[in-house]
Amino acid sequence: MILKNLTYKKMNKYIVLLFILTTTISFGQDKPDWEKIKSLKVAFITEKLSLSSKEAQEFWPVYNDYEEKRSALRKREHHQIRNKIRDVETLSEKEAVQLLKQHIQLEEEEEELDNEFLKEVSNVISAKKTLLLLSSEEEFKRQLIKQYRHNKGGK
């Protein structure tokens, strides 16, 4: 039992090292490859959550659907709001009020999407693993940003 745990711990370290190495290689290019990043994220989350095959089979379709919807919301926000905010000085007060309303609406939609996802995913995996998912996503982002900064010379 102790030998198995020791081997498992070593294996986890190797997986994390492999992740860092792969991330380094991925960001060695000028333009990030979003598909590679997505693959790294899937591997990272799978390893962190220790999903059984049954859990993984149910979890990934729910997670992928959520990610697609989130991405669509962000694109809408970028298209409808972010581009216009850049030219805030040229907006009339009426246009600014309308833009602010759109922003609030999109924020509410994103919050609703997040809540629905958390409810749905906690029916597929345990509440503990759901919380672990949230922290794993944040950890992945931190590692990605750290690696990006490292590759850009600490800027």
N, C-alpha and C positions, 0 to 999 in steps of 0.2 A: 504494500500500500504506500509506504513512504517513498519507495523507489518510483512508483508510478507518478506520485505527486511531484517529485523532483524532476522527472522526465517531462511532465506536463508543463512545469514552470520554465524549464529550459526551452521547450518548444514554443511557449508564448513569447519568450525573449527573442527567439529566432524569427518568429512571425513579425514582431514589432520592428526588428532590425531590417527584415526584408521589406517591410512597409516603408521605412525611412529611406532605404536604398532606392526602391522603386520610385518613391516620390522625388528624390533627388534627381534621378535620371529623367523623370517626366518634366520637371521644371528646368532642366538644363536647356530646354528649347526656349525660343523667344515667345512663342505663343503656346499657352497651356492647352493640352489636349483634354477636353472635357470628358470624353469617353474613358480615358485612362483614370482620371480623377474619380469618376463614378465607379469604376471597377475597384479602385483602391478603397473607396468608401464602403462598398458592399462587403469586401473582404474584411475590413476593419470592424464593421458592425457585426458581421457573422461571428468573428472571433471573440469580440467583446461580450456578445449575448449568449454565446455557446448554445445556439439553437439546435434542437433535435431536428431530424429530417422532417418530421411531421409539422413541427412549428415553422420551420423554414418554408415549407410548401404553402402554408397558410399565410405566413407573415409577409413574404416578398411581394405577392400581388397587391396586398393592402398598402404596403409601404410605397411601391412603385406608382400606384394610382395617386396616392397622396402627393408624392414628389412631382408628378406631372401637373396636378392641379395647382400646386404651389408655384411651380415654374410659370404656368399660364397666368396666374395672378400677378406675379412679379413683372412679367412682360407687359401686361396691361397697365400696371402702375407706371412702369418706365415710359411706355408710349403715351399714356394719357396725362401723366403728371410730371414726372422727373424732367422730361425735355422742356416742358413749359415753365417749370420753376427756374430754370437757367436764365430765362428772359423775364424774371419777375418785375424788373424795372419798367418793362413795356406793357405790363398788364394793367387793365383798368381795375378799379376796386370791385366792380361787378364780376369781372372775369376771375379775380383772385378769390372772391367768395365762392364762386362755382367750383373752382379748382380745389379749394379747401374742403368743400362738401364731398367731392369725388375722392379725395385722399382719405377722408374719414370713412367713407363707404367701403373703400378697398381695404382699409385697416380692419374694419368690422368683418368683412368677408374672410380675411386671412385668419382672424381670431376664431371665427366660426368653423373654418376648415380645420384649424389646429385642434379645436375641441372635439369635433366629429372624429378626426383621426385618432386621437388619444382614447376615446371611448371604444372605437372599433378595434384598434390594435390591442387594447387591454383585454378584449374578448378572445384574442388569438394567442397572445402570450401573457404571462403573469404580469401583475401590476409592478412587481419588483423589476422584471425585465423591461417593462415599459419605461420605468424611471431610468434604468440603466441605458436604454436606447437614447433618451434625452441627453444624458451626460456623455455618452459615447459620441453623439453627433457634435457636441460642443468640443470635446477633446480632439476629434478629427479636424474640425475647423481650426483650432489652435495650432495643431501640428502642421497643417497646410500653410497657414499664415507664417508660422515660424520658418518653415522650409523655403517659402517664397522670399521672405526677407533675407534669409541666409544666401540664397542664390542671387539676389540683387545686391549683394555686398553690404547688407545691413542697413540699407536705406529705407 
